[in-house]
């Protein structure tokens, strides 16, 4: 930021990167943000594990049944067209079609 002359000023609470404390302020803000992200992930992981133990956790529901992908592919529809028609990514189509082989 110093190279281009840019500074950051936060009004509430009063924090600025102008002056001698610039690197320390940026470092502290980065550490706090990193810690908060870790706390969020830890809480999410703990919650997921708790419901798995109860047998309630099933993960995210599929938007489209894999059989639908296979049906369209068997009709000769291109994978990119299947993705557009069903509103999913091409990678989702490829994964669904590979899953029948395993």
C-alpha positions in Angstrom: 0.0 0.0 0.0 2.9 2.3 0.7 4.2 1.9 -2.8 1.1 3.5 -4.3 0.4 5.9 -1.5 -2.9 4.3 -0.4 -4.1 4.2 3.2 -7.0 2.7 5.0 -9.1 4.5 7.5 -11.8 2.9 9.6 -14.0 5.3 11.4 -15.5 3.1 14.1 -13.4 2.3 16.0 -10.8 4.8 14.8 -8.1 2.9 13.0 -5.8 4.1 10.2 -2.9 2.6 8.3 -1.3 6.0 7.7 1.9 6.5 9.7 4.3 4.3 11.5 1.9 1.7 12.8 0.7 0.6 9.3 2.2 -2.8 9.1 1.3 -3.7 12.7 -2.3 -2.6 12.2 -2.7 -4.6 9.0 -1.0 -7.7 10.6 -3.2 -7.5 13.7 -6.4 -7.2 11.6 -5.3 -10.1 9.5 -4.6 -12.3 12.6 -8.0 -11.4 14.1 -9.8 -12.3 10.8 -7.9 -15.5 10.5 -8.8 -16.5 14.1 -12.4 -15.7 13.5 -12.5 -17.9 10.4 -10.9 -20.7 12.4 -13.5 -20.3 15.1 -16.4 -20.4 12.6 -15.0 -23.6 10.9 -14.5 -25.3 14.3 -18.1 -24.5 15.4 -19.4 -25.7 12.0 -17.3 -28.9 12.2 -18.5 -29.6 15.8 -22.1 -29.1 14.8 -21.8 -31.4 11.8 -20.2 -34.1 14.0 -22.9 -33.8 16.6 -25.7 -34.4 14.2 -23.8 -37.2 12.5 -23.6 -39.0 15.9 -27.3 -38.6 16.2 -27.8 -40.0 12.8 -29.5 -36.9 11.5 -26.9 -35.5 9.2 -27.4 -36.4 5.6 -25.5 -33.6 3.8 -26.9 -31.4 1.1 -29.8 -32.7 -1.0 -29.1 -33.3 -4.7 -31.0 -31.0 -7.0 -31.2 -33.6 -9.7 -31.3 -37.4 -9.5 -28.3 -39.1 -11.0 -30.7 -41.3 -13.1 -31.8 -38.2 -14.9 -28.3 -37.5 -16.0 -27.9 -41.0 -17.2 -31.2 -41.0 -19.0 -30.3 -37.8 -21.0 -26.8 -39.1 -21.7 -28.2 -42.4 -23.0 -30.4 -40.4 -25.4 -27.2 -38.8 -26.8 -27.6 -35.4 -25.3 -24.3 -33.6 -25.0 -23.0 -33.2 -21.4 -22.8 -29.4 -21.8 -26.5 -29.4 -22.9 -27.5 -31.6 -20.0 -25.9 -29.1 -17.6 -27.7 -26.2 -19.2 -31.0 -28.0 -19.3 -30.8 -29.1 -15.7 -29.2 -25.9 -14.3 -26.1 -27.5 -13.0 -22.4 -27.3 -13.8 -20.8 -29.6 -16.4 -18.6 -31.0 -13.6 -21.8 -32.1 -11.8 -22.8 -33.9 -14.9 -19.5 -35.6 -15.3 -19.5 -36.7 -11.6 -23.0 -38.1 -11.8 -22.1 -40.1 -14.9 -18.9 -41.4 -13.3 -20.8 -42.4 -10.1 -22.7 -45.2 -11.9 -19.3 -46.9 -12.8 -18.3 -47.1 -9.2 
